[in-house]
Amino acid sequence: MENKRNLVAAAIIVILLLAVIIGTAIYLITAFKGRINLFNGRSFFPFSSTRSIFPAASPTVLPTLKPNPSILGTNTTSNSPTNSPTPTNPQLQIYQGSNFQLSYPKNWGVLTCNNSINIELDPYNSSNQPNYPCDFAIKPVTFLVGVTGNCLSEQTIKLGESSVIKLKQNVTSGVNYHWCVKDASLNFDITHRVNSTGSRATSKDDFSSQVEQIISSIKVAGG
């Protein structure tokens, strides 16, 4: 009788142990499946998605600077800081020399010489270059002041208040312009060099019409 009771108790213990083992196994399997579903259904963006949502910024394309021969500008520039004249045309700025003045486009720069009163004009760069040692021309337009130019031409034109001798010479890769302004008080020898090769002291664009507007604006002190 006692042996029967021991067998029954042992059987119950085995059944309980099996139930615990089976229950633990079921729990672990369920939890593992849940973790798999969690990772398969993750909500964060993979790298491929973030690339499509946040594309790399396009490279900035800088505009190409090109001269605009038809546009004139404003403001006043002077090598004499006192008594600077005010331009009557809001599209022009004024250069005041020692004994003359002229109007020129805003988007042009002025080079002034430290060894003469000559000036040079740059249609491509509005920055001024003061006190430059002028031994050779470096800009496309040159104004020699107080010089009697030797313009070997029969063509005389009227620019502003001045009668101007004009010479146009075609060269291999461009054209050279030469204007001689003979004034009773002050003469000017003006040149503009156009060259498609872009060599020094030349421009690839023809600014002769702008130069003639500048010449027409020349005013000489006491003139």
RAHUZI-V792479 format. One record per residue. D_FIRST is the distance of its C-alpha to the first C-alpha in whole Angstrom. Layout:
D_FIRST, D_FIRST
This chain:
0, 4, 5, 5, 7, 9, 10, 11, 13, 14, 16, 17, 19, 20, 21, 23, 25, 26, 27, 29, 31, 32, 33, 35, 36, 38, 39, 41, 42, 44, 45, 47, 48, 50, 52, 53, 54, 56, 58, 59, 60, 62, 65, 67, 70, 70, 73, 75, 75, 76, 79, 80, 80, 81, 84, 86, 89, 92, 95, 98, 101, 104, 107, 110, 113, 116, 119, 121, 124, 125, 123, 125, 124, 124, 124, 127, 127, 130, 131, 133, 131, 133, 135, 133, 134, 132, 132, 133, 131, 127, 126, 128, 128, 131, 132, 135, 137, 139, 142, 140, 137, 136, 133, 130, 126, 123, 121, 124, 124, 127, 128, 131, 133, 133, 136, 138, 138, 137, 133, 131, 129, 125, 124, 121, 120, 120, 120, 123, 124, 127, 129, 129, 131, 133, 134, 133, 132, 128, 127, 129, 131, 134, 137, 139, 141, 145, 145, 148, 146, 148, 147, 149, 148, 151, 148, 148, 146, 146, 143, 143, 146, 146, 148, 146, 147, 144, 143, 140, 139, 137, 135, 133, 130, 131, 134, 136, 137, 140, 142, 145, 145, 149, 149, 152, 150, 147, 146, 143, 142, 139, 137, 133, 132, 130, 128, 125, 124, 123, 125, 126, 128, 128, 125, 124, 125, 129, 129, 133, 133, 131, 133, 136, 135, 135, 138, 139, 138, 140, 142, 144, 145, 149, 149
